[in-house]
């Protein structure tokens, strides 16, 4: 890596990518842990483990592939926990996560991930994600009743940024498009 590889837009894009991929699922994870009555020291341990693990994995993979790689927890997967926890025990949830991780690792290492993803129509994939995240979007608008300044301020900033900062390759706030 050379100093010429660094730019203000690259640093901002990297920071925003890490912020979004980390903070969003963190809030959802914390809500899921509270629903499951997980002790606070266990929550702190999990957040520490995930944070350090994602950071180390991101650094190592970026160094190995000579390209920026961000590893983080899954927002939809974490959101699904909130709906499952009252009926699911903590041990079952951990077992489900470990099983899903083993299956995803096997799919990734075998090289069949791209083939499997192409079999799922985009509309169905987007619909599944919307179905998982929709309740959180509704809660954000319900929060407008108790903290209207914060809620409408966030919406206002989004609208202004969407209008004046177009996400193009030359923009300071551009982020990579979804595949």
N, C-alpha and C positions, 0 to 999 in steps of 0.2 A: 504494500500500500504506500502510495506516495502522497505528499502534501497536496499535489494538484488534483488528487481524487476527492478532496474535501471541498465542499461549497456550502454556502449558507442554506440554499434550497435543499441540498441532500441532508444536512443536519436536521433541518426543520421537518422534512418528510420522515426521516427516521424517528425523530422524537414523537411526532404525531402517531406514527404507526405503532410504536411501543406503547404510548399512552392509551390509545384506543384498545389495542389488543390486551392490555393489562388491566386497566381500570374498570372497563365495562363488565367483564366476567368476574372481577373481584367483588363488585357490589352484588352481583347475582349469586355468587358463591357464598358470600356472607349471609344473604337472605336464606339460602338453602340450609346452611349450617344452623341458623337460628330456628328454622322450622323443625329441623331434626333434633333440636335440643343438644347440640354438640357443645361440650365445655369450651370456654374461651381459650384455655391454654392449648387445646387440641386444634382449634381454628388457627391460632397464631402459629403453631407448628406446621400446619398444612400450608398456610400462606408463605411462610418462610421457605419451606421445601420446594413449593412450586416456583417461587420467585428465584431462588438460587439455581434450581434445576433449569428453568427456562433461560436464565441469564447465561449460565455456563454452556448450555447446549447451543444457544444462539451465537456466542463467541466462537466456540469450536467449529460449528458448521459454517459460519461465515469465513473463518480462516481456512477451513478445508476446501470449500468451494470457491473461494475468492469472490464472493458475492454476498450482499446483505441477506441474512436469514434470521427471521424472527420466529421464536418458538413461544407458544403461549397456550393457555387453556382454552377450551372451546366454550364460547358464549352460549350457543344453542344446547350443548350437552349439559352445561351447568344450569341453564334455565330449566331444563327437563327435570333436574333433581328437585327443584322447588315443588313441582307438581307431584312428584313421586314420594317424597319423604314422609308425609304422614302415614302412608301405608307400608313403607319400606323401612327396614331397619338399617342402621348405619353399616353393619357388617355386610348386608346384602348390597348396599350401594358401593362399598369398597370393592367387593367381589365383582360387581358388574363393571366398574371402571377398569379393574385389572384384566378382566376377560375382554372387554372392548379394546383395551390397549394392545393385548396380545394379538387379537384378530387384525387390528389396523397395522401393527408392525409386520405381521405375516403378509398382508396385502401389499404394503409398501415395499418390503424387501423382495417380494416375488416379481415386482414390476407390473402387476395387473391393475394397479390403482387407476391409471389413465383409462384403461379399457372399461373398467367398471363405472367410472364417472361418466364416460360418454354414453353409457346405456341409460342413464337417468335423464329424462327430459328436463331442461332448465326450469320449465314452469312448475314441475313437481318438486324439484329441489328448492326453488324459491318459496313455494307454498308450504313445504314442510318447515322451513326456517321461519316463515311468517307465523305459522301456527304456534311455534314454540315461543317466539318473541312477542307476539301480539299482546298477551296479558301485561307485559312490562311496559309496552307503549301506552296501553290504556291507563295504567297506574301513573305514568308520567303526566298525563292530562288531568287525572283526578287530583294530583298534587297541586295543580294550579289553583285549586280552591283554598288550600292552606298556605301556600307560598307563591302567590301570583307573580310577584316581582321576579323571582328566580325563574319560574317556569316560562313566563312570557319573555323574559330577558334572553333566555337560551334560544327560544324560537326566533326572536328578533335577530340575534347574532347569526344564526344559521341562515336566515333569509337574506340578510345583508351580505354575508360572505358568499352565498350562492350567486347573488346578483353581480357582485363586483370582482370576485376572485374566481374566474373560470378555471376549472381543473384541466389545464392543458399541460403539455410537456414542458412549456417554458414558464409556467406559473410557479410562484414560490410555495404555493400550498397544494401542488399537484400530488396525488397519490396514485399508485398503480391501479389500473382498472381490473375488475374481477374477470376471470377467464370466462 
